[in-house]
Amino acid sequence: MVNPTHFDLQSLRVFLTVAETGSLTRAAERSHMTLSAISKRIAELERATDCTLLVRLPRGVELTPAGHGLLNHAIQVLDHVNRMASEMSDFAVGVRGHVRVWANTSSIVQFLPTDLQRFLDDNPSVKITLEERQSGEIIEALGDGRADLGIFADNVPAPLVDKRVYRRDQLILLVPANHTLAGATQIAFADTLDYDYVGLNAGSSLLLRLMDAALTAERPLRLRIQVRSFDGICRMIEAGLGIGILPVAAVRPELLAAGLRAVQLTDTWAERTLWVGAKDAQALTPEAAKLFEFMSGVPPIE
């Protein structure tokens, strides 16, 4: 029977390094340990688990199914330990609360910097950790406790999340200055589908919205290039590689000054709601609850 008290954190860190490098030798170099010390740590873990964790190959090592299982747990354990150490350190220097926020790109680009600054000005003893993720990932993180608060788009299902309206934003069509559509002041999305698009990578709520709209129009979305950020979309459009749809506040004024054209979309779905949510608003820490209240009632800056 496996005894959890037999697990040593340093051995778990060594095992994680071996898994990442795929080599005992490279793990020893990265950890500044001898090869024999690395091998001893792995052997101790195999005795503690009563499982073979690694298969030795001519050029490195490979995880067994048990090794993959331990890897998943080791990542979580070490993450919790690191967060515990970080939070204790924060308390030691006067921080009185830590809130983990996961937010989608749209909210980070448009609203969060100013809103968080305003909140922290009034609550200097609170620490906020912010991660930029896709809306689907954010909802999963709320569900399993990796995030206290999440900001996500309205077209991603979140049935088990306590959510409130955070902000509303407007999507626009961005085209190169010499494009056929550059002279339009407004346009329906269906009328843009003859042209190549630059879009975000798979999994983003914005791409999902465009694909759903194209499906409704019974037309294909001609994705020529996919990138990871709004800035990447703007750069590709600027280079003439396609057209794109993104939040109006994500379009930097200098891009419009340089010749890109923003065209208003007439579709009702072009106005979006961004939600702020928690797994259980009643179970939030006082600091997280205060931020939740602030973000769900923050007035837009004109």
Secondary structure in CASP SS format (residue, H / E / C, confidence):
PFRMAT SS
TARGET T0000
AUTHOR 0000-0000-0000
METHOD secondary structure of the structure
MODEL  1
M C 1.00
V C 1.00
N C 1.00
P H 1.00
T H 1.00
H H 1.00
F C 1.00
D C 1.00
L H 1.00
Q H 1.00
S H 1.00
L H 1.00
R H 1.00
V H 1.00
F H 1.00
L H 1.00
T H 1.00
V H 1.00
A H 1.00
E H 1.00
T H 1.00
G C 1.00
S C 1.00
L H 1.00
T H 1.00
R H 1.00
A H 1.00
A H 1.00
E H 1.00
R H 1.00
S H 1.00
H C 1.00
M C 1.00
T C 1.00
L H 1.00
S H 1.00
A H 1.00
I H 1.00
S H 1.00
K H 1.00
R H 1.00
I H 1.00
A H 1.00
E H 1.00
L H 1.00
E H 1.00
R H 1.00
A H 1.00
T H 1.00
D C 1.00
C C 1.00
T C 1.00
L C 1.00
L E 1.00
V E 1.00
R E 1.00
L E 1.00
P C 1.00
R C 1.00
G E 1.00
V E 1.00
E E 1.00
L E 1.00
T C 1.00
P H 1.00
A H 1.00
G H 1.00
H H 1.00
G H 1.00
L H 1.00
L H 1.00
N H 1.00
H H 1.00
A H 1.00
I H 1.00
Q H 1.00
V H 1.00
L H 1.00
D H 1.00
H H 1.00
V H 1.00
N H 1.00
R H 1.00
M H 1.00
A H 1.00
S H 1.00
E H 1.00
M H 1.00
S H 1.00
D H 1.00
F H 1.00
A H 1.00
V C 1.00
G C 1.00
V C 1.00
R C 1.00
G E 1.00
H E 1.00
V E 1.00
R E 1.00
V E 1.00
W E 1.00
A E 1.00
N C 1.00
T H 1.00
S H 1.00
S H 1.00
I H 1.00
V H 1.00
Q H 1.00
F C 1.00
L H 1.00
P H 1.00
T H 1.00
D H 1.00
L H 1.00
Q H 1.00
R H 1.00
F H 1.00
L H 1.00
D H 1.00
D H 1.00
N C 1.00
P C 1.00
S C 1.00
V E 1.00
K E 1.00
I E 1.00
T E 1.00
L E 1.00
E E 1.00
E E 1.00
R C 1.00
Q C 1.00
S H 1.00
G H 1.00
E H 1.00
I H 1.00
I H 1.00
E H 1.00
A H 1.00
L H 1.00
G H 1.00
D H 1.00
G C 1.00
R C 1.00
A C 1.00
D C 1.00
L E 1.00
G E 1.00
I E 1.00
F E 1.00
A E 1.00
D C 1.00
N C 1.00
V C 1.00
P C 1.00
A C 1.00
P C 1.00
L C 1.00
V C 1.00
D E 1.00
K E 1.00
R E 1.00
V E 1.00
Y E 1.00
R E 1.00
R E 1.00
D E 1.00
Q E 1.00
L E 1.00
I E 1.00
L E 1.00
L E 1.00
V E 1.00
P C 1.00
A C 1.00
N C 1.00
H C 1.00
T H 1.00
L H 1.00
A H 1.00
G H 1.00
A C 1.00
T C 1.00
Q E 1.00
I E 1.00
A C 1.00
F H 1.00
A H 1.00
D H 1.00
T H 1.00
L C 1.00
D C 1.00
Y C 1.00
D C 1.00
Y E 1.00
V E 1.00
G E 1.00
L E 1.00
N C 1.00
A C 1.00
G C 1.00
S C 1.00
S H 1.00
L H 1.00
L H 1.00
L H 1.00
R H 1.00
L H 1.00
M H 1.00
D H 1.00
A H 1.00
A H 1.00
L H 1.00
T H 1.00
A C 1.00
E C 1.00
R C 1.00
P C 1.00
L C 1.00
R C 1.00
L E 1.00
R E 1.00
I E 1.00
Q E 1.00
V E 1.00
R C 1.00
S C 1.00
F H 1.00
D H 1.00
G H 1.00
I H 1.00
C H 1.00
R H 1.00
M H 1.00
I H 1.00
E H 1.00
A C 1.00
G C 1.00
L C 1.00
G C 1.00
I E 1.00
G E 1.00
I E 1.00
L E 1.00
P E 1.00
V H 1.00
A H 1.00
A H 1.00
V C 1.00
R C 1.00
P H 1.00
E H 1.00
L H 1.00
L H 1.00
A H 1.00
A C 1.00
G C 1.00
L C 1.00
R E 1.00
A E 1.00
V E 1.00
Q E 1.00
L E 1.00
T C 1.00
D C 1.00
T H 1.00
W H 1.00
A H 1.00
E E 1.00
R E 1.00
T E 1.00
L E 1.00
W E 1.00
V E 1.00
G E 1.00
A E 1.00
K C 1.00
D C 1.00
A H 1.00
Q H 1.00
A H 1.00
L C 1.00
T C 1.00
P H 1.00
E H 1.00
A H 1.00
A H 1.00
K H 1.00
L H 1.00
F H 1.00
E H 1.00
F H 1.00
M H 1.00
S C 1.00
G C 1.00
V C 1.00
P C 1.00
P C 1.00
I C 1.00
E C 1.00
END
